Amino acid sequence: MQERIGSAVLPQDISFRDERARQRIYEAVQAVGHPGGSCLWHVVGLEESLKHWATEFRLQPESASGVLIAALGTLEAHYAL
């Protein structure tokens, strides 16, 4: 049974599928490491521009594209695609 206070969703409302999805995302980001995981989270997950992420991470845009390409390659290997 889900417990709610008003319209707020409490932590115990998270379904098994939601928790499993959260865990898989965490594992993928951990497999990619840093800064690649951060890049994937912001650029792919949050749909920020690569230029914006690079600026926040204090990287040159050319370096940021390399980080993204490497992160995507690592992610591909993580899922054995």
Phi, psi and omega in degrees: 000135179274137180254128182230149172242109186062234178256004181287140176265127181269159182306327181288355177280348182293125181283166177301317180297319179296316180294320178296318178298316178300317180295319180295321177295315178302314181297320180294316179296320178294321179296323181285325179084194184245136009270357183302319179297320178296318179298312179299316182301312185281315186280314181274311184288311183265357178059034172282158177287152177297323178298317179297315179299316181300318179297314179296326182269359179061048176241155171289145180305324179295321178292322181296322179294325175296320177298316180295316180297316179296319180296318179294323176296318178295321178296320177299316178294322180301319179268004178050051180271000000 
